[in-house]
Amino acid sequence: MDFYKRVALVCKSIPKGKVASYGQIALLCGKPKNARQVGYALGKKLDHDVPAYQVVNGQGYLSGAGAFDTALSQKKQLRKDGVVVSRENRVDLKKFGWYSTFDEAEEFRNIFEQEGI
């Protein structure tokens, strides 16, 4: 499905050391109400080269354990990238959140059009 291709492309654009929310990914994919579908895509539909570990819920909590071998995998991968994860499995979005710009959103839209997705 084209939405999953969009999710993969956007997720691969998250800078190292940053995280994005499911809702943010959905919005950048042009489907702002599809945050749950982003989670489904990351857990079931996308290749392993998509950095699913960099996607958290809207409050910064790690909620993608279903997409990883163990519940600690996401936490370990984030810490490896320099992202601080609290004991409560939460990331400070003010410090580690990816603040995508309007220009980036337009660029994604252009890429989606060029690739027919």
N, C-alpha and C positions, 0 to 999 in steps of 0.2 A: 504494500500500500504506500502511496506517495507520502502520507503523513509520517510514516516511519522513516522514510528517506530524509525527510526534513529534520526529524528529531536527531538522527545520526549526524547530519551535517552541523546542526546547531551545537550539539553536545561536544563534537570534536573541536569546536571553536572556543570552548570555555578555557580561559588562560590557566596555566599551571599555577597551583597555589590559590585558586579561587573555586567557589562553588556557585551553583545556580539552583533555583527552585524549579519544581515540576511546572508550576504555573508560569514562570518566566519562560521556560523552554516552549510551553504551549503557545504563549503569546508571540514569541519570536517566530514560531512556525505558522502564525496566522490563524490559530485556533485557540483563542484565550480560554475557552471553557473545557479544554481537553487535557487538563493536568493529570487526571487518572490514566488516560490513554498513554501519556508520556511514560508514566510508571510502568504500565503494561509493556510498552515497547522496550524499555530498558531491561525489564526482567525476562522477557520471552522472545522478542522478535529481532533484536539487533545483534550484529557481530560483536565479538569480544573486544575489538579494537575501539569501540565506543566507550568513553570514560564514564560509565554509569555511576561510579563512585563519587563523582563530582556533583551529583544532583541530590539535593536534600529537600525536605518539605519547607513550606513558607515561613515557618518559625525557626528554621535552621537545624531541626532535628534530623538525624539519620533515620531514614525510613525505608531504605531499599535493601534490607537484609535478604529478601527473596531473590535478588539478582546476584547474590554472591555465594561463594562456597560455604562461608561461615558468617555468623553475625558480626564477628570482629573484622572481617576482611575490609569492609568499607572504611572503618575507622583507621585501620593500619595504612591503607593506601592514601588516605587524606593526610595523615601525619607524615608519611613519607614525602609528600609534596609540600610540607611545611604548614599545613592547615592545623590549627589547634582545635581539638575536639574535647569538650568537657566530659566529666564523669557521667553526666546525664545524656551523653551522646548528642551534644548540640554544638553547632558551629556559630560563632558570632558573625552574622551576616553583614554587619556594619564594617567589620574588619576584613572578612574573607569572601564576601559576596561579590559576584561579578556584576558590575553595574553597566550593563549593555547600553549603548547609546542609540539615539534615533537613527544616526547614520548607519550603525551596524544593522539595525532592523531593516532599513531600506536596502542595504547590501544583500541581506538574506533574501528579501523579496525578489530582488533582481536575479539572484542565483537560482531561486526556485523557478522563476519564469524561464530563464535560459535553459534549465535542465528539464523543463516540462513537468515539474513536480509541484 
